[in-house]
């Protein structure tokens, strides 16, 4: 690494420089496009936080995400930021009216903290992201303009000199050549990175096939490490993996695995930003529909586990909602078609008692137009076997 974060004084020196890392976080985030809403402040828990807005622009208009930023400067000790260093994350985010949590760390988050942050994201509570030491360096040095160069020199004077020695001023001709080749280099880099991740996903799939359901759950959770690199190709490979699992539902899939499949779909589904993106999102949505059908059909008819069916129906509702974002009436009709096929199948199997399965289907179908992904209100019997059953 080029940046030596120890150049920024410790946070507990008490000599007037103890806030420098929080101020650096503020200045860098502002330099890369965030709007500072509230300067670093010390909350009731003694932790310094910063509030920033991120403007996202897409085909459907502009969206503002308000982030609670927590800066932790552990470079001098070299320790990872632990979950005890970040207490009451959810309360802090909600209390400050934010929609996301951004950890700005001069080291790395601990495994437990990262797991907690991933949990908030996958449960749909709020967005989370971490700017660790490597990402901070990349954000500062990539596309170095006058403003970021000033921050570089101000907060990391020794590292700046090192950088200048390693990367002397280029001639105009070489700069032009670099600009022309940059897009090509980025495309090659992205393709190589995608290929590596696809191979790793295939390895996880093979590893999973050799394990029982409980051991496989740990392997399945390893997919979360690729969430930061999500694009259509990665999403498609993850969903193919999940489709492979959904086809095994009748083999005794536990409810926990169905829940993991559901949250992975919400994590890896790629939202459209242009016409090409919408076409690809339609392809992913169709794959989600196939996963949902397998979960519902097998769990209702073969394993009598309506909790798994409920997760399948929620996936259908997720796809139904996406049909409006993508602007696809065909996708909406596909979801309704799945409901009709499932209903006809349940009604035709007279030798089985599928009344509760039919009741569950109708409850979710009536709830399709609600915009929330929370489970709808169940009857007492369904609540007993889905929500209140012993874990």
Secondary structure, 3 states (H helix, E strand, C coil): CCCCHHHCCCCCCCCCCCCHHHHHHHHHHHHCCCEEEEEEEECCCCCEEEEEEEEEEECCEEEEEEEEEEEECCCCCCCCECHHHCCCHHHHHHHCCCCEEEEEECCCECHHHHHHHHHHHHCCCCEEEEECHHHHHHHHHCCCCHHHHHHHHHHCHHHHHHHHHHCCCCCHHHHHHHHHHHHHHHHHHHHHHHHHHHHHHHHHHHHHHCCCHHHHHHHHHHHHHHHHHCCHHHHHHHHHHHHHHHCCHHHCCCHHHHHHHHHHHHHHCCCCCCHHHHHHHHHHHHHHHHHHHHHHHHHHHCCCCHHHHHHHHHHHHHHHHHHHHHCCHHHHHHHHHHHHHHHHHHHHCCCCCCHHHHHHHHHHHHCCCCCCCCCCCCCHHHHHHHCCCCC
